[in-house]
């Protein structure tokens, strides 16, 4: 069911570890049409698409009384699990908020970093194969922890667990809408849905396409494609590795679940376990058949190099030494007890992570994504005098005479005759004539 390939088979390895973004031109074109219709048509177009794609029958916004009533139907153990997960996510998120600071560059010159929460953040919570209260917690809690005054959620079919999570996370408003039309409504606003400053959260190809289309007008977190796991294992029990591969594969037929080991014997044991554990129903079998595999590397350094080249969304390694040598991953899970699934729910770190190689340049969603860093600069007369020569010299080196004069107007420093011609100086005859009617 799951293939085993040697690292010397570069074509097969590249196919397994390919970090290319899946592009669907037909979907992108249709998403663009939806974006344009909702942007121009507002609520009318939004409702039409929500009825067509989401099965909407009632109001778009879910009243808070409905959240509260639904939450009361959630079994007590599930409510406790939501509360416990939220507490851990909140603890990590609060630690992620950047700190403000103030530095004296030199006497009379200071720079301050001010941390300003975004005014409104929109969280997208998918509702495809499964309800995902965990995704609501992972998107809304970082925004709240960052101090965002208003957090809204779009979910096409929120069930009772999602509504209970919304209450626990401190969400302000929740809208029953999904897909490209939901993204557009949050990006541009309608009479019903307020415009947000940033959209965060995972979604299907329609959501991803729409996020790309609106990103020039509304900030987004990042492109989130089909999920990925890469496990580098030699000593972890094969049944554990197989279970982790299957767990990730059950998300989506396009999910990518791969293991790298340095032992052919271990690879064969993992493959046997996958065959034994693989469920008959669900997308895991299709995912592992199409995208899954086990790579037998010639050495651990080669395994590490392959993992870094891949920049996988989830990277699982066995030791601290190997983890220290991994620079490219959305999130790293260290040791056999640190199951990647634990990160999906309860460790506290975020499970909204970059895919398709984007982990080369950023990590997962966090509270810092929900603030902006504003520099505040203060210069006294003494401070400006100390840096005036540096400014005017560089300004004139760039040919920006007006920049230099802006400083000299304050410092009253005469211009160097070698750097300006008579007609350039205020009060010259040409300057005087230019002002005559």
N, C-alpha and C positions, 0 to 999 in steps of 0.2 A: 504493500500500500504506500509506503514511504520509501523513496529511492535513497541509495547510498552512492556517493560519488567521491572520487579521489580529488585532492586539491590540484593534482597535475592536469586534470581535465578542465582547462580554463573556460571552455565554452559552457560546460555544465555548471561550473561554479558561478560564472557571471550570470547565468540564467536564474540561479537560486538566490543570489544576493543582489540582483538588479535593484537599483534605487530609483528607477525612472518613474516619474509621475504618470499615472494612467490618465490619458487624455481621451475624452469622448467628444468629438467635434459636434455630433448631432445633439447631445445633451447640452453642450455649451451654447449652441445656437438657439435652442428652445428656451434655455434659462435666460438668455439675453432678451428674448421677446417678453418673457414673464416680467423681468426686471423693468423693462420699459413700460409695460402696461400698468404695473402697480405704481411705479414712480409717477406716472401721469394721471392714472385713474383713481389712486387712493383707495379708500375703503371699498368702493364698488368693485374694483378689480380684485382687491385682496379677498373679499368675501367670495367672489365667483371662483377663484382658484382654490380657496380653502374648502368650499363645498365640493369641488370636483376632485381634488387630490386628498383631502384630509377627512372627508365625510362630515364636515361641519353642518350642524343643524340649528344650534342655538346661537347665542351671542359669541362674538370672537373673544372678548375678555371673560375670563372665569371669575365670578364674584368670590370674594374672600370667604363668605359664608359657605360656599361650596367646598373650598379647600378644607375648612374646619370640619364640615360634616363628613367629607371623604376620609380625612385623617383619622377620625374616630372609628372607622371601619377597619383600619389596618391592624392586624394582630399585634399584640403587645411586644412579642419578641422582635418583630420587624421594626416597630417604632423605637425600641431600645437600640437596635443595631444602627438605625439612621442617626440617632442621637450620639451614639459612641463614635461613629465614623465622623460625624460633623465636628465633634470636639477635637479629634486628632487633626483633621484638616485645618480647623481654625487655628490650632496651636502652631502648625507649620507655616500657615499663611501669614500670621502676624509677624513671625520672624523674618519673612521675606520682604516686608515693606522697607524700601530704601530709607536711609536716615538723612535728615537735613544736616548741613554743616556750614561753617563760616571760616574762611581762611584770610589772613592778612598777607597779601602778596608782597607788599613792602609798605613802609609807613605812608598812610593816607590812601591806600588802595586795598579794598577788600572785595571778596567774592563770596556770595552765599548760595548754597543750593537749597531751594525750597521744594518740598515734596507736596504736590497738589493733586488730590484725587480727581479722577475724571468725574464729570457731573452725572452722567448716566451710562450704565453698561447694560447691554443686551446679551443674555445667555441663551444659546440654542441648545435644547435638550432633545435628542432624537427619540423616536418612538416607532421603530421599525419592527424588528423581530421580537424585541423584548422591551419592557418598561425599564428606564434607566434612572432611578432616583440618585444613584451614585454620580451620574454626570451632572445633575443639577447641583449637588453639593460641591462638586469639584469646580464648577464655574461660578456659582453665586457667592460662595464663602470667601474666596480670594478677593472678590470685588468689595464685599462688605468689610473684610479685614483691612483693606486699603483705605477705607473711609469713604467709598463712593456713596453719595447721598441717595441715589435711586437705582435699584437693580430690578430689571424686568426679565421675564422668561418667555420664550416662545417654544411651545411643544405641541405637535399636531394632535396627539391623543394622550393627554396626561391622565394616568390612572391614579388610584388612591395613594400609592406609595410615592409617586412624583409630587402630588399635592402635599403630602405629609412632609416630604423633604423641603418643599418650598417654604413651609412654615418654619421648619427648623433652621433653614439657612437665612431667614430674614428677608425673603423676596418681597418686593413692594407690589408688583402687578404681574399677572400671568395671562398669556394669550394662547388660545387654542388655534394654532396655525403652524405650518411647517414648510419645508422646502424653500425654493427660490423666492416664493412670494413672502414668506415670513422674514427672510433676510432683507429683502427690499423694503418691507414695511418698517423694520427697525432702522435701516440705514437712512431712509429719507423721511420717515414719519408719515402718518395719515391722521385723519381726524380722531381715530380711535387709538392708534398706536403712537406713542411718542418717539421722536427721533433720538437715537442713542449716539454716544461718542465713540463707542467701540463694541464690536460683536465678537463674542468668544464662544467656543464650544465646537464639538465634532458634529459631523453630519454626513449624509450620503453625497453622491456625486452632484446632485442638484444644489445642495447647500454649498458645497465647495466651489462650484462654478459661479454661483451667485456672489459668494464672498469675494472671489477674485474680481468680479465685475464691479462691485460697489466700493472696492478698496481705495479708489481714488477720492471718494467722497466721505467714507466712514472707515475708521481704523478697524482692522481685524487682527486676530491673534496670529494665525498662520494657516497654511493649507494642511488639512488633516485627511489623508486618504485611507485606504485599507490598512488595518492594523498589522503590526510586525512584531515578531519575537525572534531573537537570536540568542542561543544558549551555547556557551563555551564550557564543555564538561568532559571530565575524564573519570572522576571518582564518585560523582553523584549517582545514587542508585538509579539504574535505567528505568524502573517503573515511575520514578518521580519526574525524570526528564520527559518521558512519553506523556505523562499526564499534563505537564506544562505545555507541551506542543499542541496537544489536543484542545486544551483550554483556550488557547489563543485562536486556534483554527475554527472553533465553533462560532466565532463572531460573524464570519462572512466567508463566502466562497472565494473571495479575492484576498483573504488574509494570508500572510506569509509567515510560516513557522519553520525555522531552520535550526539545526544543531551543528556545531563544529566540535570534533573530538580528535585526539591524536591516536586513537586505538581502533583498529578495525573490529576487534572483538567487542568493544563497547558499542560501536555503531550498530553491529548486528543485534546486540541485546536490546538496544533502544528500539530498533525497527520491529523486533518481535513483540515488544511490549505495546507499541503503537497498534499493531494488528490485533492484539488481545483486548485492548481498552477502547478501541474506536467504536463510538456509538453507531447504531444502524441509521438513526434519523439525525437530521440536522445538517448544517453545511460543513462540518469538520472533515468528512471524508473527501468531499470535492476540493476543499481548500488544500489538504495535504497531498492529494493526487496531483493537483495543478501547480502548487507553489511550495510544497513542503519538501524537505530533504535533510540528509545528514552528510556532512562533508568530513572526510578523513584527511586531516592535515598532517604534514610530515614532522612538524614540531610545534611547540607552544608559541614560539615567536611568530611562526607563520599564521597560526590561528588568531593571534592578537592582531597581526597586520590585516588579515581578512576582515576581522570585526571592525577595526577602525575605518577601513575603506567603505564598509557597508553603511556605517552611521545609522544603525537600526533604532527604531522607536523604543523598544525594550531590549536591554542587554543583560543577560544573566551570566555571572561568572562565579567561580568557586572560591577564590582566595583574594585577600586584600592586595597581594602583590600583582595579580593580574588586573584587578580593578584599577590600580594606580597607573597602569600603562594603557588604559582605555581613555581616549580623549573625545571620541565621537559616539554619542548615544543620547537619546532623549532622556532616559533614566537608566541607572545601573543598579542591579540587584546582586548583592554580594553574599555568597554562602548558600549552601543547600537548603537552609531553613527560610531564606528570604524568597519565598515563592512570589513570582511576578503577580499572581492573582491577588495576593495580599495588598499590593500597591494599587490595585483597581478599587479597593474598598476602604481599607482601614489603617494603613501605615501612616497616612497623613500627607504624604507627598502627592502631587497632582497626577492624575491619569490622562489628562488631555495633553498629548505629546506630539512632537513633530514626526512626520513620516516621510517616506520617499527621499531619504538622504538629507532632509532639512536639518537633522541633528548635527550636521557639520557646522552650522552657524548659530543655532539657538537651542535652548532647552525647552522644558515643558511650560505650560501655562502656570503663572504664579501671581502673587499679589502685586509685584512690581509692574505687571502688564496693565494694571488698572490705575496707575498714577502717571503724572508727567513731572519731569524734573526741570524746574524753572530756575535759571541763574539770575541772581540779583546782584548788581555791581554798584559799588559806591567808591567815589574818588573825591578826595579833598583837593583844595588848591595846591597844597604841598605835594599831594600824591600825583596830581597831573603834571606838576613841574618836574617830578622825578622821572616820568616816562615820556615826556613831550618829545624829546629828541628821537627816541626810538620810534614813536608814532609817525612823526613828520618825515623822518628818513625813509621808513618803509613805504609810506604813502607816495612819496615822490618817486621812489624806485619802481612803484607800480604805475606811475603816470597819473595818479589821482591827486591833482593839485588842490581841489576843493576839500579833500580830507585833511590835508596838511593845514590849510587855512582855518579849518574848524578848530583846530587845536591852538593855532597862533592867535586867533581872535580872543582866546581866553588867557593865554600866557603873555600876550603883548610882545612877543619876540619878533624883532625885525627879520625879514627874509634875507637869506644869504643871496647877495647879488649874483653869485655864480650859478644859482639854481633857478633864477627867474629873470625874464627879460623885462625892460621898463614898462612895456605895454601890459604886462601881466599884473603889475603892482597897483593896488588901489590908489587913486589920486593921479594916475598918469594921464596925459593929454587924451589918449585914445579912450580911456575909461570915462573921462569927463564928457567927451563928445558923444559917447554911446548913450548917455542919459538925456541928451537934449531931445525935445519933442520934434 
